[in-house]
Amino acid sequence: MNITFLNPSFLWGLPVVSIPILIHLLSRRRPITSPFSSVRFIKLASTTVVRKFKLKQLILLILRSLILLLLTLLFARPVVRRMPLFAQVEGVSRSSVILIDNSYSMGYMKEGESRFALAKKVARRILKMAKRGDRAAIFLISDEVKPLVSYLSDDRQILRQRLDESSLSFRPTHLLPGVSQAYKILQESSSPNREIILITDLAINGWPGIDGKSIKEFDPDVKFIIIDLNSGLLSNVAVSGADCRRLTLGETSQISAKIRNYSKEDISRLFVSVFLKPQGSFQIGRESGEKIGQGFMELKAGRETTKDFFYDFPEEGTYLGKVEVQEDSLPCDDRFYFKTEASEKIRVLLIDGDPGISSFSSETFYLTLGLSPTTSEVSNIQSPLSVKVVTLDEFPREKLDDFSVIFLANVGKVTSSLTAGLMSFVREGGGVVFSLGDNVNAHEYNLALGNLLPAQLMEVKEKSKGEKKFNTINFQDFTHPILKVFAQGKEGDLTRASFYQYFPTQVKPWAKVVLGLEGDMPLLVEGELSYPGAGRVFLFTSTLDRDWNNLPAKPVFLPLIQQMVSYLALSTLREGSGRSFLVGQDISYELGPGKLPPSVEIIDPRGKKFSMIPVQNRDFSGVEFGPVEMPGIYQLSYIRDRKWNNRYLAVNLNIESDESNLDKMATKEIRKLFPAAPIKIIDDLTNLEKEILQLLYGKEISKNLTFLLVGFLFLEVFLANPREKKGNL
C-alpha cells in the first residue's frame, strides 16, 4: 500500500503546520521572581491545577497543528493505493484489451442467465467506465481467438455494437493464444497505462501451458485483471459417448450410453433417453426420432458410468441417433449424436490375388470356408456373414458401401483404383485386412499403400542353412478384443501353428502388434488412420492359406478369422467414445469412387445451407469444409447418377477436453503462473466499477479527512473555550 496525491503542489503548504508551535514558543515568558511571605500552602494547592493546564495547552497545540496538516492534505487530495504495481499515470489515456471467454462452459445457466450473457454485461460496464481518449480492443477466446475489435479503438459505438453481436461458442477453452494476442496488441500502445481484462469462469481446463514464460510478448508493466464469474462449487453431468454395434437383423443391438459426473457428489436417478430415426425419414431441425429406450442411472462423484440399451432394428439401413440426459445448468453437453448401421448380414469382400481353377485351389478358399461355410462347396452351415469373392479386375465394379470388411489375399498388382477405393473405404469407417504371399512386392506395397499399412514391408529373406525350418507364435496380446476368446485356451492354442515364410516388417509408431513370432517378428499388426471416423486396418505378414503356414489347418483359424471380422465390422462406431467429428474440426468427407458431383449442399443442425465444390486427389475424393461450429447432425446432399443422395454425419462437443469440468483454477495457482505480473482477481460484481477504479487509480480519502478535520475543530473549540462551572449559593 502507498499514498499519492492528485494535487501534490499543495504539499508546499506543509510548513504552516509549524505555526501553532512557533506561536507557542514565542508566547512563553519567563516569570519574574519576587520575594514574598510564606506561601507554602498556596503552592501546594496550585500544583495540581498547573499540571492540568499544561496538559490542556499541549493537547490544543497538537490539535491546531493537526488541523493545519489536514487542511493542507485536503487541498493536495491524497489517494491510497492497495496495489502500487497497478498505479496509473494521471492525465494519460488508458489502453485496454478485453478478453471474453466464450467457451461452452460459459453457457452455464444461473437464475435464467448464462455466464456468457453476464460476461457481456460486465464488458459493457467496463466500456462505460472509459474516459475520453481511452482505447480498447475486444476478443472472444475459446480454443481459438476471435476478434470483435482487433485494434485499440476509442470508438465506443463500434465497441458496444461488436460486443452485442457476439455469441457463445461450442468450443473448449485454451487461454494461451488469447492472452498472447492481448500482450502483442498492447505492445503497439505508447501509453504507460495498459491492462488486460479477462472475463472468464476460471475453468481449470483452460490454463495448462499458459504462464509468463510461455508468452513471448509478456510485459511485466501490463496490468492483468481477471474478473471471476465462477461462484461456488458447481455440479454438472455430460454425455461423453454412445457406443452402438452394427449387428445383423434378427439380433438384438446394444447401445451403450456413457455418462460422466463432474460433480463432487454422487447423483442418483439421473434420467437417460435414447432416440433413433432411419436416415430416410430424418429431417434437419426434427432430430428427436423415436425414443427406443429410457431409464435411470446412479452416478458416482467424478466417475464415468455406462448404461446399456437394447433394440431390434426393424429393417436394414443407416440410423441417426441421440443419447440425452435430463437437462441441467449446462445444457449443451447433455446430449450426444451418433450414426449406426443395421444390415441383414455382415458383408465381407474377398479380393483373391491368386484365383485357382477351382475354389479349392484359390487363395481365398480357407477364408471363404472360415467366414461363411454356407458359400463353400463342402458345407451347408448357415452363417451371419455374407461373403463375396472377386478378382482384382472385378474389384472396380463393386460398390464398397455395401461391405463392412475387405480382405486382400496375396494381391500382387496394386492399381490406382484399388488404392483409391481402399483409402475411401477406410476413411468412411470400413475395415481392411491385408494378407501377404508370393505375389506381393514389398516396394510396390510401401509406395502405393504406405498411408494404409500399419507397418513397412521388407523383402522376404531366404532361410539359411541350419536355420529353423519354421517359426511359431510367442507373443499374444490377450487384452485385444480378437484374442480374448483365446486367453483361457478354450478356443485352441495359437502357438501350435507353424509359419514357414513371412514378410519382415518395421511397425509404424501409431500401430500396435497383436500377434508376434519368435525373434520379435510381427505377425498381425493393427493400425487406424488419424482421420475422424476412419476404420481399422490389419496386416497379416504371412498367407491366409497353407502356402506359407499351416494355420488354416488348425482349429484356431476359424475363431481367429471370425473374431477379426467381428472386431472390424461390429466394433464401436467412430461416432462413439469421442471418435466422432468434433466441434472445431475441419471435415473431410469421402464421397467414394466415381465421378464427383459438381457441388454438394451442406445443411447444418440449425438448417443453414451452404455449398462446397468436391475435390479429388491421389488419396481423397470428396468434400472438405469447416471448421464446424455446432454439435448435431449435418446433411450432405448431392446429385450423382441422376438421383439425389443424402449423407449424414454426427458432430459432437469435445468432451475429452474436460470443458464440462466446472472446477475453477485456484487464485494462488494463477499467481504462480505470472509471478512477475501485477495481477488482480475480482469476484465481486456488485461494486465492479468502484473496484477497478480503486485498483487503477486508488481510493481518494479526502472525505475521510474532512470528517476528521471537523471532529478536530469541534474538539479544539471545546477545549479552548470551556464553560465555567456555576457554584452553589
Order of alpha helices (4+ residues) and beta strands (2+ residues): beta-alpha-alpha-beta-beta-beta-beta-alpha-beta-beta-alpha-alpha-beta-beta-beta-beta-beta-beta-beta-beta-beta-beta-alpha-beta-beta-alpha-beta-alpha-beta-beta-beta-beta-beta-beta-alpha-beta-beta-beta-beta-beta-beta-beta-beta-alpha-beta-alpha-beta-alpha
